[in-house]
């Protein structure tokens, strides 16, 4: 995933948001706490998982909470790993 995702920067706000998510807070709650958009709270979590902080259970939880089916994820992963595709 890092090959496709590129360089991931870690900073304290991402780490704190990720820890809150790990402790069961919703993306909405995290967004309220850090005064960011809910999508930004989601990106913080995605970044930390891509950074290597998450396991497969966390990935599955993330997909469920973001309402992404396994089929949708597989299609995106296939497209992203096509030759010449970068983010």
C-alpha beads as a LAMMPS data file, in Angstrom:
LAMMPS data file: protein, C-alpha beads

87 atoms
86 bonds

1 atom types
1 bond types

-500.0 500.0 xlo xhi
-500.0 500.0 ylo yhi
-500.0 500.0 zlo zhi

Masses

1 110.0

Atoms # bond

1 1 1 0.000 0.000 0.000
2 1 1 2.838 2.425 0.733
3 1 1 4.074 2.067 -2.837
4 1 1 0.761 3.378 -4.152
5 1 1 0.034 5.769 -1.297
6 1 1 3.426 7.443 -1.313
7 1 1 5.157 9.163 1.564
8 1 1 3.047 9.426 4.698
9 1 1 3.742 12.122 7.215
10 1 1 2.908 11.474 10.831
11 1 1 2.151 14.311 13.214
12 1 1 0.631 14.609 16.670
13 1 1 -2.900 15.457 15.549
14 1 1 -3.063 12.377 13.313
15 1 1 -1.690 10.200 16.082
16 1 1 -4.159 11.570 18.637
17 1 1 -7.083 11.175 16.238
18 1 1 -6.036 7.621 15.434
19 1 1 -5.791 6.738 19.124
20 1 1 -9.278 8.125 19.734
21 1 1 -10.604 6.028 16.842
22 1 1 -8.846 2.950 18.257
23 1 1 -10.573 3.686 21.560
24 1 1 -13.980 3.602 19.868
25 1 1 -14.732 7.211 19.028
26 1 1 -16.562 7.888 15.788
27 1 1 -15.140 9.999 12.994
28 1 1 -17.763 12.624 13.818
29 1 1 -16.604 12.788 17.451
30 1 1 -12.968 13.027 16.388
31 1 1 -13.806 15.779 13.892
32 1 1 -15.573 17.756 16.620
33 1 1 -12.650 17.355 19.027
34 1 1 -10.045 18.545 16.520
35 1 1 -12.301 21.037 14.712
36 1 1 -11.790 19.440 11.308
37 1 1 -14.144 17.982 8.719
38 1 1 -15.286 14.415 9.283
39 1 1 -13.519 13.424 6.051
40 1 1 -10.275 14.811 7.493
41 1 1 -10.699 12.634 10.585
42 1 1 -11.158 9.655 8.244
43 1 1 -7.977 10.585 6.335
44 1 1 -6.014 10.812 9.576
45 1 1 -7.027 7.237 10.375
46 1 1 -6.349 5.995 6.853
47 1 1 -2.919 7.643 6.961
48 1 1 -2.010 5.992 10.255
49 1 1 -3.135 2.562 9.048
50 1 1 -1.161 3.040 5.807
51 1 1 1.776 4.186 7.969
52 1 1 1.763 0.698 9.479
53 1 1 -0.086 1.362 12.713
54 1 1 -3.087 -0.831 11.914
55 1 1 -3.788 -4.503 11.504
56 1 1 -6.306 -6.328 9.303
57 1 1 -9.039 -6.006 11.945
58 1 1 -8.591 -2.231 11.900
59 1 1 -8.727 -2.206 8.112
60 1 1 -11.976 -4.168 8.200
61 1 1 -13.431 -1.818 10.828
62 1 1 -12.429 1.181 8.731
63 1 1 -14.146 -0.230 5.642
64 1 1 -17.284 -0.997 7.647
65 1 1 -17.453 2.446 9.245
66 1 1 -16.875 4.138 5.898
67 1 1 -19.534 1.872 4.350
68 1 1 -17.185 0.474 1.706
69 1 1 -17.958 -3.060 0.569
70 1 1 -15.247 -5.630 -0.021
71 1 1 -16.089 -5.577 -3.724
72 1 1 -15.723 -1.810 -3.933
73 1 1 -12.437 -1.973 -2.066
74 1 1 -11.159 -4.704 -4.379
75 1 1 -12.033 -2.626 -7.463
76 1 1 -10.247 0.428 -6.085
77 1 1 -7.216 -1.636 -5.040
78 1 1 -7.040 -3.203 -8.516
79 1 1 -7.192 0.196 -10.171
80 1 1 -4.619 1.722 -7.837
81 1 1 -2.147 -1.084 -8.408
82 1 1 -2.373 -0.795 -12.193
83 1 1 0.877 0.176 -13.906
84 1 1 1.548 3.904 -13.862
85 1 1 -1.082 4.817 -11.269
86 1 1 -0.029 6.946 -8.301
87 1 1 -1.844 9.051 -5.753

Bonds

1 1 1 2
2 1 2 3
3 1 3 4
4 1 4 5
5 1 5 6
6 1 6 7
7 1 7 8
8 1 8 9
9 1 9 10
10 1 10 11
11 1 11 12
12 1 12 13
13 1 13 14
14 1 14 15
15 1 15 16
16 1 16 17
17 1 17 18
18 1 18 19
19 1 19 20
20 1 20 21
21 1 21 22
22 1 22 23
23 1 23 24
24 1 24 25
25 1 25 26
26 1 26 27
27 1 27 28
28 1 28 29
29 1 29 30
30 1 30 31
31 1 31 32
32 1 32 33
33 1 33 34
34 1 34 35
35 1 35 36
36 1 36 37
37 1 37 38
38 1 38 39
39 1 39 40
40 1 40 41
41 1 41 42
42 1 42 43
43 1 43 44
44 1 44 45
45 1 45 46
46 1 46 47
47 1 47 48
48 1 48 49
49 1 49 50
50 1 50 51
51 1 51 52
52 1 52 53
53 1 53 54
54 1 54 55
55 1 55 56
56 1 56 57
57 1 57 58
58 1 58 59
59 1 59 60
60 1 60 61
61 1 61 62
62 1 62 63
63 1 63 64
64 1 64 65
65 1 65 66
66 1 66 67
67 1 67 68
68 1 68 69
69 1 69 70
70 1 70 71
71 1 71 72
72 1 72 73
73 1 73 74
74 1 74 75
75 1 75 76
76 1 76 77
77 1 77 78
78 1 78 79
79 1 79 80
80 1 80 81
81 1 81 82
82 1 82 83
83 1 83 84
84 1 84 85
85 1 85 86
86 1 86 87
